[in-house]
Amino acid sequence: MLIVKKHIIAAAVLCTLASGAALAQQAQKTEGPWMVRARAVYVDTYNSTSGVATALDLNVDSKWIPEVDISYFFNKNVAAELILTWPQKMTVNAGNTSIGSIKVLPPTLLLQYHFDGLPVKPYVGAGINYTNFSGVSLPAGVTINNSSWGGALQAGVDIPLKDNMYLNLDLKKVWMGTDVYVGGVNSGSLNVNPLLLGVGLGWRF
């Protein structure tokens, strides 16, 4: 009789564990593999130059921009994130004097690792950035390349709020730059290499 009772208790425990695992799995499935975030991002430019760009002390102003990103989770730890915005107008200076502007479109693709088992969800990422420069308005005879490829690094955290909504804090370092031409002659380079500090909301589905 005692053995039968032990078997009944063991079966009940197994059923409880199985039910709990099923519920946990179901809760995890409700989140889904997709996540969309909307961020306000401060573009903190770290200008470096060479050639004529150095002589003119060319630099690009820092500013706030909107950002939207789409992430796909391959599993609970690994995700890919595509970061998007629309062309953002940036002021170009010679020293402290504005000499024109350019529009910058910098889509970035990152592979991320998300840490689990914590009350918050930190992550790190690395990837590649493509920048398109358009709407160039500079002094007569001065032009730049219209595109740039560079690396990108990322660290951030998603903080659960309610349901599938998260508060997101994000930090990225992006390498971008362009050659500067004066009278059609390559006369140096202007590297913007911004640090991007973002805050926003994310939705997992």
N, C-alpha and C positions, 0 to 999 in steps of 0.2 A: 504493500500500500504506500509506503514511504517513497519507494522508487517511482511509482506512478505519479505521485504528487510532484516529485522532483522533475519528472518529464513534462508535466503540465506547466509548472512554473517556468522551466526552460523554454518551452514552446511559446508561452505568453511573452517572455522577455524578447525572444527572437522576433515575434510579430510586432512588438512595440518598436524595436530597433528598425525593422524593415519599414514600418509605417513612417517613422521619423525620417529615414533616409529618402523615402519616396516623396514626403512633403518637402524636404530640403531640396531635392532634385527639381520638384515642380516649381518651388520658389525661385530657384536659379534660372529655370527655363523662362519664367515670366519676364526676366530682364532682357533676354535676347542678346544677340551678338553685336548689335549696332549701338552706337552712342553718338549723339550730336551735341556739340557745345557752341555757345555763343559767348564771345569774350570781348572786353574792352582791353586793348593792348597799348602799352606805352613803348614806342620805338625809341630806344636810347642809342643814338648813333655813336660809333667809335671810329671816327674818320682817320684814315691814313692815306698819304699821297706820295707821289714821286714825280720828278721832272717839273714841268711847268705848273702842274697842279700844286706842287709844294711851294713854288715861288709865289703863286697867287693865293696860297693858303685856302684852297677850295675845301668846302665842307658842306654837309647836308644837315639841316635842322632836325632835332628830335621832335616827336609829336605823338598824339594819341590817334589810334586807328581802330575801326571795328574788325573783328575776325570771326569766322565761322569754321569749324572743323568737323569732319566726319570720321569716326573710328569704326573699325571692324575687329572684333575679338575672335581670333582663331581658337583660343581656349581661355581659361580664366586668367592666364598670365601674359599671353602674347597677343598684341594688337598692332594694327597698322593705322596710322592717322594721316589724313590729307587735310592740310591747312589752307584755307582759302580766304580771299577778300576781293575787293575790286580795285582798279588802279587808284593809288593814293598819291595826291599831289604833295611833293616835298620841295621845300625851299632850298636853293643852292646859293651859298655865300662865298665871297672872297674876303677872308677875314671876318669882320662883323658886318659887311655890306652885302645886301641881297643883290645878286646879279641875274637871277632867273629862277626857273623851276623845272622839275621833271616829274613825270608820273611813274610810280613804281608798282608793279604787280608781282608779288613774290610767293607763288604757290610752293608748298614744302611737303614732302612725303617722308614720314618717320616710321620706323619700326620700334615698338615700345615693349618694355617689360613691366608688368603691373605686379606689385607685391600684395599678397593676400594674408589673411589671418590677423588683420589689425582693424581697429575701429574706423580708421581712415584708409584710403587706397592710394598710396604713393606710387609713382612710376618714373622711369627714366626712358629716354629714347635717343635715337641717332638716325640720321637720314641725309637727304639731299634737297637742296633748294635750287629752283630755277627762277631767276628774276628777269622780267621784261621791263625795259625802260622805254617810255613813250611820252608824247606830249612835251618833247624837249624844247624849252624856251631859254636859250643862252645867248650871250653876246655874239654878234655876227662873226662867222668864221670858226666858232667853237662848236664841236660836236662830240658825241660819245658813242660807244658801242650800244646796240639796242638790247643786249641780253647778257646774262651772267649765270654761271653754274658754280655752286659752292656747297660745302658741308653744313650740317646743322646738328646741334646737340640740344637736349631737352631734359628738364626735370620738373615734376609737378605733383599735385595731390588732388584727388577727388574726395570731398567730404560729404557723406550721406546727409540729406536733409529730410525728405519724406518720399515714400513710394520709390519711384525710379529717378528722382531728381537729386542732383549733386551740386555743391558749390565747388568750383574749380579754381585752383591757383596754379599758374604755369609760368615757367621761365625757359626761354630759348636763347641760344647763341647761334646766329646765322652769319655765314661768310658770303658777302656779295660785293661786287665792285665792277668798275668799267674803265676802259682806256679813254683818255681824253685826246682829242685831235684839234690842232690849231692849223687852219689853212690846209686841211687834209692830211697833215703830218702827225703821226703818233708822237705826242709830246708829254706823256706821263700817264699816271693812273690815279683814280679816286676810288678808294675802298671804304664802303660805309660800315660793314661788319657790325650790325646792330645787336644789342641785347634787348630782347622782347619780354616785357613783364606784363602778364595777363591775369585778369580776374573775370570770372563769368559763371554761367550756369550750364549744366550738362543734363541730358535726358537719355537714359538707357532703355532700349526697347528691342 
